[in-house]
């Protein structure tokens, strides 16, 4: 298995190093894993003046899967937009055609106290959010800021983006979501804003058409404002959620907090052949970078997702996830999930604990 490893910026290098320890265990047991490193984000800009250097893109294109840390940092905020770290991330998703972003929000029972909601509201939480990743307002044209003359004859600056989805884009991500629902609780909620947006109206119609192929799955729909409310009112009503790029970005961050910390949540971004890029959902956390205190579990769990989705090896995925469950049960806690009585450990010590649990 050829793996492109792109640690990126900030805590990216620290957390990816822990995930690589897990891969090293599997390698030492005979798994054939070839890892090659590349730069992305600010690291790409620093090394080659490009947040997605050609060499990194080629590496990712040639690999079976990509393991990514995170990108970004305040030192890059003044760069021209196309040179900013986040553009590297958007580009690699688009170039690899990773249209389906899978973001599980799962609460480990021992971390119920770390959630901002009452334990009885979140205990047993297990949601999968499927976010469309290569369309919508993030990529739609035209976009920009320009000076326009208003109805009163005065000129002013206007900012604009285009929310756009084609039928085929909605259909392919809907199929991914229905297929996942079939393997889970057979419930799918499609989230849009069809009461206001034509783009959402089409989304809703196409999802309903795709539902005909999955009669066993119970399909429901929610407007995004209501979905946001339901996620904090009664999150356990959800099994799988499918939504567009913008709504999914917001809802998945919201769902992440239900599970205690953004440092616990992995993600997978898949193309039509299950080639994938795997990364924690959080960013580069410049406020804690370089101090060996970040939580590496989201990145380690991203490796588990890689085994489940790209390598179709559920046994290894289960093994990694069980090792994470074990270290949580044993009381190991990085600062973000630490509560009174927990054994506070560093990022690297948490990686070592997972390796020992494996
Ligand atoms: P962030 O996710 O980096 O951090 C938000 C908060 O969560 C911070 O307090 C941080 O310390 C904490 N946190 C995040 N991950 C953690 C972990 N593993 N362990 C412990 N604590 C953790 O979001 P931000 O601060 O809004 O953004 C920082 C930079 O990251 C920005 O440049 C932003 O553009 C970028 N970013 C990148 C990605 C990505 O690479 N996918 C995603 C979001 C933000």
Boltz pocket constraint, residues with backbone or C-beta under 6 A from the ligand:
constraints:
  - pocket:
      binder: B
      contacts: [[A, 11], [A, 15], [A, 69], [A, 70], [A, 71], [A, 72], [A, 73], [A, 74], [A, 86], [A, 89], [A, 262], [A, 263], [A, 279], [A, 280], [A, 281], [A, 282], [A, 283], [A, 284], [A, 285], [A, 286], [A, 287], [A, 288], [A, 293], [A, 294], [A, 295], [A, 296], [A, 298], [A, 336]]
      max_distance: 6.0
